[in-house]
Amino acid sequence: MNLKLVEFESESLKDNPLKDPYKRKVAVIEPENPQGKPLIIYLSGFLSSSLSMLNYDPFSEDMKTRLERMKAEGKSNGVVMVLPDTFTKMGGNQYLNSSAVGNYEDYVMEVVKTLSETYKTDKIGIMGKSSGGYGSVMIGMKHKEIRAIADHSGDAYFEYIYIPEFPVAIERLGRFSSWREWFTTFWNRETKKRRDELTTLMILAMSAFYSPRGEDVELPFSLETGEIVEDVWKRWVEKDPVRALKNYVTALREKEVVYIDVGKRDEYNIQYGSRIIHSILSKSGVDHVYEEFDGGHHDTSFRYDYSIAILEKYLNDGEKQ
């Protein structure tokens, strides 16, 4: 396997409101003779970047080692794996276009267009974990160029994921005159990884992607009383896959494969949203692969062996089974 690190200049991210870089590192792991091979975009979870998949981990495998092992074991004939950096000052990414963060859906599709031309392939898949799984579904179902989707524990059924975390964010943000003051204080703080602070950052980030108002952010709750603001919460729910995918059933039927998995004991209750998605797809006649495994939300990268192999098989076959 050959690892390339490319600097990608994005037109979509120029002048983004957070002034995050528009020149981004994109790692590409190539097999031998990469032309025409399946191209898979990997989207990272929140508080991470896809580039972290190259890091040494004594308890798991980096992505290059995984792909080399899968090839040696006969589980893969070779894919082009793409790891784009998508980290933002909001702490991560939901891979939507947002006036408060930047046009990250467009950015991902810029990468897809450029690299599909480079490798002369239309066998394009997208996969991700957690926020990356969410992004894989939301981007994958909207764009016909993406022919296969793998969603590992992607955010779904927002009532169970986010509302339990609202009180932490309400308490923290309520100490400041505005979310921007808290945001500035957070990034100026030497220690940032306290759980309550990261939870607050996460809820603020979701607000920036789900309920932006220009370059400002509308929170889904009152900081004074904690009451949920229904019209803002409605905007969040509209971006929940269990609601949104109903508008893309026809497009999903055209995919080579839709793969979804989730741990039975997911700490963020994502198993319930995943089950709802599975039910909707089944009732809508969308062929898909759904698996629940014995585990939670974390330390589940071993599941990538399954999704990479499935995406590669279906993209190479060019037909549903």
C-alpha positions in Angstrom: 0.0 0.0 0.0 1.2 3.5 -0.8 0.3 6.5 1.4 0.0 9.9 -0.1 -0.6 13.2 1.7 -2.1 15.8 -0.6 -2.8 19.4 0.1 -6.3 20.1 -1.3 -7.4 23.7 -1.8 -11.2 23.9 -1.4 -13.3 26.6 -3.1 -16.2 25.6 -0.9 -14.4 26.4 2.3 -12.9 29.7 1.3 -14.2 32.6 3.5 -15.8 30.2 6.0 -17.1 32.1 9.0 -14.8 30.3 11.5 -11.7 31.1 9.4 -10.8 27.4 9.5 -8.3 26.3 6.8 -9.5 26.1 3.3 -6.3 24.3 2.3 -6.8 20.9 3.8 -4.6 17.7 4.1 -6.2 14.7 2.4 -4.5 11.3 2.9 -4.9 8.7 0.2 -4.0 5.1 0.7 -3.5 3.4 -2.6 -3.3 -0.3 -3.5 -1.1 -1.5 -6.4 -2.6 -0.5 -9.7 -5.2 1.9 -8.2 -6.8 3.0 -11.4 -10.4 1.9 -11.6 -10.5 0.5 -8.1 -13.3 1.4 -5.6 -12.8 4.8 -4.0 -14.0 5.0 -0.4 -14.2 8.3 1.5 -13.9 7.9 5.3 -15.5 10.5 7.5 -14.4 10.7 11.1 -16.5 11.1 14.3 -16.8 14.2 16.3 -13.7 15.5 18.2 -11.5 13.9 15.6 -10.3 14.0 12.0 -10.1 11.3 9.4 -6.3 11.8 9.4 -6.3 10.3 12.9 -6.9 6.9 11.2 -3.2 7.0 10.3 -2.1 7.2 13.9 -0.4 4.3 15.7 -2.7 2.6 18.2 -1.4 -0.2 20.3 -4.9 -1.5 20.9 -6.1 -1.4 17.3 -4.8 -0.8 13.8 -4.2 2.3 11.7 -6.1 2.3 8.4 -3.1 1.5 6.2 -2.2 -1.5 8.3 -5.8 -2.6 8.3 -6.0 -2.5 4.5 -2.7 -4.3 4.1 -3.8 -7.1 6.5 -7.2 -7.4 4.7 -5.3 -7.8 1.4 -3.0 -10.4 2.9 -6.0 -12.3 4.3 -7.8 -12.3 1.1 -10.6 -10.0 2.4 -9.8 -7.3 -0.1 -8.5 -6.9 -3.6 -7.6 -3.3 -3.0 -9.5 0.0 -2.5 -8.4 3.6 -2.7 -9.1 4.9 0.9 -9.5 8.6 1.2 -9.1 10.3 4.6 -10.0 14.1 4.4 -9.2 16.4 7.2 -12.6 18.0 8.2 -11.9 19.3 11.7 -13.4 22.6 12.6 -13.2 25.0 15.6 -16.6 23.6 16.6 -14.8 20.5 17.6 -15.7 18.3 14.6 -18.1 18.1 11.7 -21.6 16.9 10.8 -20.8 17.2 7.1 -23.6 19.6 6.2 -23.4 23.0 4.5 -23.8 25.5 7.3 -23.7 29.3 7.2 -22.2 29.3 10.7 -19.5 26.8 10.0 -18.8 26.3 6.3 -19.9 24.2 3.3 -18.6 20.8 4.3 -21.0 18.8 2.2 -19.7 20.6 -0.8 -16.1 20.1 0.3 -16.6 16.4 0.6 -18.1 16.3 -2.9 -15.2 18.4 -4.2 -12.8 15.7 -2.9 -15.0 13.0 -4.5 -15.0 14.7 -7.9 -11.3 15.4 -8.0 -10.2 11.9 -6.9 -12.7 10.0 -8.9 -11.2 11.7 -12.0 -7.7 11.1 -10.7 -8.3 7.3 -10.3 -10.7 7.0 -13.3 -13.4 5.3 -11.3 -17.1 5.7 -10.7 -17.1 3.0 -8.0 -17.5 5.5 -5.1 -18.4 4.6 -1.5 -18.6 6.6 1.6 -18.3 5.4 5.2 -17.9 6.8 8.7 -18.4 6.4 12.4 -20.7 8.4 14.7 -20.8 11.9 13.2 -19.0 10.4 10.3 -21.7 7.7 9.9 -24.3 10.5 10.0 -22.4 12.4 7.3 -22.1 9.3 5.2 -25.9 8.8 5.2 -26.8 12.5 4.7 -24.3 13.0 1.9 -24.6 9.6 0.4 -28.3 9.6 -0.1 -28.3 13.1 -1.7 -25.6 12.5 -4.4 -26.0 9.8 -7.1 -22.2 9.8 -7.6 -21.9 8.0 -4.3 -23.0 4.4 -5.0 -22.5 2.7 -1.7 -22.9 3.9 1.9 -21.6 2.4 5.2 -22.9 3.9 8.5 -21.3 2.9 11.8 -23.3 4.1 14.7 -24.3 7.3 13.0 -26.3 9.9 14.8 -30.0 9.2 14.5 -33.2 9.8 16.5 -32.0 13.1 18.1 -34.4 12.9 21.0 -32.4 10.1 22.6 -28.9 11.4 21.6 -28.9 15.1 22.3 -31.7 16.0 24.7 -30.1 14.1 27.6 -27.0 16.3 27.1 -28.8 19.6 27.0 -28.8 20.3 30.8 -25.0 20.2 30.8 -24.7 22.7 28.0 -27.4 24.9 29.5 -25.6 25.1 32.8 -22.2 25.9 31.2 -23.3 28.4 28.6 -25.6 30.1 31.1 -22.5 31.3 33.0 -21.6 33.6 30.0 -23.1 36.5 28.3 -23.3 34.7 24.9 -22.2 31.4 23.3 -19.4 33.3 21.6 -17.9 34.3 25.0 -18.0 30.7 26.2 -16.5 29.6 22.8 -13.6 32.0 23.0 -13.0 31.1 26.7 -13.0 27.4 25.8 -10.3 27.8 23.1 -8.2 30.1 25.3 -8.3 27.6 28.2 -5.2 25.5 28.6 -7.1 22.3 29.5 -10.1 21.7 27.2 -10.9 18.0 27.6 -13.2 18.1 30.7 -16.3 16.0 29.9 -18.7 18.9 30.6 -16.8 21.3 28.4 -16.7 18.8 25.5 -20.4 18.1 25.9 -21.1 21.8 25.7 -18.9 22.1 22.7 -20.7 19.2 21.0 -24.2 20.8 21.6 -23.0 24.1 20.4 -21.5 22.4 17.3 -24.8 20.6 16.6 -26.6 24.0 16.8 -24.1 25.5 14.3 -24.9 22.7 11.8 -28.6 22.1 12.5 -29.9 25.6 13.4 -27.5 28.3 12.1 -28.9 31.8 11.6 -26.4 33.4 9.2 -23.1 33.3 11.0 -24.9 33.1 14.3 -26.1 30.0 16.1 -29.6 29.5 17.5 -29.7 27.2 20.6 -32.6 24.7 20.9 -33.3 25.7 24.5 -33.7 28.7 26.7 -30.6 29.4 28.8 -32.8 31.0 31.5 -35.3 28.2 32.0 -34.0 25.2 30.1 -37.2 25.0 28.1 -36.8 23.6 24.6 -37.5 26.2 21.9 -39.8 24.3 19.6 -39.2 26.1 16.4 -35.5 25.7 16.7 -35.8 22.0 17.8 -37.9 21.5 14.7 -35.0 22.6 12.5 -32.8 20.0 14.3 -35.3 17.2 13.8 -35.6 18.0 10.1 -31.9 17.0 9.8 -32.4 13.7 11.7 -31.9 10.8 9.3 -35.0 9.0 10.7 -37.0 11.9 9.2 -34.8 13.0 6.3 -34.2 9.7 4.6 -38.0 9.3 3.9 -37.4 12.0 1.2 -34.6 9.9 -0.4 -36.1 6.4 -0.6 -36.0 6.4 -4.4 -32.3 7.5 -4.4 -31.4 4.9 -1.8 -33.0 2.1 -3.8 -30.5 2.9 -6.6 -27.4 2.4 -4.3 -25.3 -0.7 -4.7 -25.5 -1.2 -1.0 -26.5 0.5 2.2 -24.7 -0.9 5.2 -25.6 0.0 8.8 -24.2 -1.4 12.1 -24.4 -0.3 15.7 -23.5 -1.7 19.1 -26.4 -3.1 21.2 -25.2 -1.1 24.2 -24.4 2.2 22.5 -23.8 4.8 25.2 -25.5 7.5 23.2 -28.6 5.4 22.5 -27.9 5.3 18.8 -29.1 1.7 18.6 -32.7 2.9 18.7 -32.3 5.4 15.8 -30.5 2.7 13.8 -33.3 0.3 14.4 -35.8 2.9 13.2 -33.8 3.5 10.1 -33.6 -0.3 9.5 -37.4 -0.4 9.8 -38.0 2.5 7.5 -35.7 1.0 4.8 -37.3 -2.4 5.1 -40.8 -1.0 4.8 -39.7 1.1 1.8 -38.2 -1.8 -0.1 -34.6 -0.5 0.2 -32.1 -3.4 0.0 -29.6 -3.0 2.9 -27.5 -4.8 5.3 -28.2 -4.2 9.0 -26.2 -5.6 11.9 -26.2 -5.1 15.7 -23.1 -6.4 17.5 -22.2 -7.0 21.1 -20.6 -3.7 22.0 -21.0 0.0 22.6 -20.1 3.2 20.9 -16.3 3.2 21.4 -13.5 0.9 20.4 -15.4 -0.5 17.5 -13.0 0.0 14.6 -12.8 -3.8 14.1 -16.2 -3.4 12.4 -14.4 -1.6 9.5 -13.3 -5.0 8.2 -17.0 -5.8 7.5 -17.9 -2.5 5.9 -14.8 -2.1 3.7 -15.3 -5.6 2.4 -19.0 -5.1 1.7 -18.5 -1.8 0.0 -15.7 -3.2 -2.1 -17.7 -6.3 -3.1 -20.9 -4.4 -4.1 -19.0 -1.6 -5.9 -17.0 -4.2 -7.9 -20.1 -6.3 -8.6 -22.1 -3.3 -9.8 -25.4 -4.8 -8.8 -27.4 -5.6 -5.7 -27.7 -9.1 -4.5 
